[in-house]
């Protein structure tokens, strides 16, 4: 089991204590709302709100050290579409390059807004965003046929999705059953194996900095027979990659922030129930029962399970309940106790 005994002296926040290291994985709604076009103004406004919530945690909990990771589905999908539209004039870039581009884009937005939010609260803490690679298996089944499962880009109606399948050869799937715009393009999402810059990220975090890393699940790379790294066309799930990073940096808590208060069973039925405190065994049973949708809550619960199996605590909740969830008063909490 992982230890909770991370000791660090933080000059910037005047804390000499046992520090709880928390890796926060932010969903796409923290950057772009489903009904928005994705302009700079819209995205910066959303990121500012998100950063205010994050700084609220630091204001209330001087014993917490935060690392951030984030999704990039809407941004990578839109960039890929831009590449496709302009391919007659400019060579289109593959998904690994698009992922790197979004890490720079979104990393800048969070770095800028976090620095401003910290300054407004008179908290002196460094913030750094990293371009970050994550190792995957070249033989992962996600690269085969219609197995691609990672939603990217904007939400579509069924009619729009079928038109894109016909016109561009996209794999499209329904990710929000029952909603008019419940369809999205899906791309290969191989299981993350290892964060390639984890040692550097851990050193920066241990120094007291807030590190933004593994953005969009990290830039997917495979290892050649010669031991070299090579980018591949994929988008790694940010929650699963976040868990690998949390494990590598010794995070006590993995907190996944999304657009609902927590994981639910019997979702969208009269028997819908919010899960609060559950064990690994209970979560595993719900997974076997098919309670969590593959393109939505499924990867979040899977990431939390992995973290709890390593001895940590995992939380799923909404952005506005983050403080309460960390205190055990909201959200879904998965613990290693059986």
C-alpha positions, 0 to 999 in steps of 0.5 A: 500500500502507498504511504501517506507520509509525504513530507515537504517544507513549502517556503511559498505557502509557509507550511511545515507539515505532512502534505497530502498530494492530490492529483486533480483530473479535469474534464472537458467541461472545465475548459469548454461547455457542450453548447459553446463554440470554443472561442478563446474568450469562452475557454478562458472564462471557463478555465478562470472559474475552474482555477478559482475552485482549485485555489479555493482548495489551497486556501482552505487546506494548507496541507494539500499539494496539487498536480493537474491534468486535463482532457483535450477532447473538444480541442483535439477534435477541432484541431484535427478538423482544421487539419482536414479542412486545410489539407489542400494547402497545408500538410495535416498533422497526425493526432500525436502532434495535435495532442502536443499542440493542445497541451501547449494551448490548454497548459498555457490557459491553466498556467496563466489563469492559475497564476492570476487566481493565486495572486488574487489570493496572495498565495505565492506558488509556482505554476508550470505546464509540461509537454508530456509523453505517455508510453502505450502498447503498439499492439493495443486492441484499440488500434484494431477496426471499430474498437476506437473508443475515445470521444473527441471533438464536438457533440453531434446529432445522429444525422451529423455523425452519420454524414461525417462517417460517410464523408470522412470515414470517421468512427462515430459512436453514441456517447450520451444516450437519450440526448439530441447531440449525443454522438461524437467521433471516436479515435483509438485510446490505448491503455497508458503504460508509463508517464515518460517524464514522471521523475521530472514532474515529481521533482517539480511537485516536491519543490512546491510547484503546481505542475500541469502534466499529462494533458489530454492523457499525454502524447501517445508514444510507442517504443521501437525495438531499438528503445526509441520513442515514436508518436502514434495516432491516438488520444489516451484517456486522461483519467487513466493516464492521470492515474498512472501519473498519480501512482508515479509521483506518489499522490495520496488522492486521485480526484476526478472532476466532471459534470456530475456530483459522482458516479451513479448506478442505474443512471437515467432510470427511476432507480438512479442512485449516487454512490458515496463511499464504496470499496474496491470490491463494490466498484469492481462488481458495479463494473462487471454489472455494466453500470458505467458507460464505456465512453463516459463514467467507465474510464473514470471508475476504472482509473479510480479502481487502479488508484485504490488498488495501489493503496490510495484514495480516489474521488469522483465529483463535480468541480463545484463540490471539489472542496467538500469531496476532499473533506469526505462530504460530497462525491463518490469516494473509492477506498482500498478497504475490503 
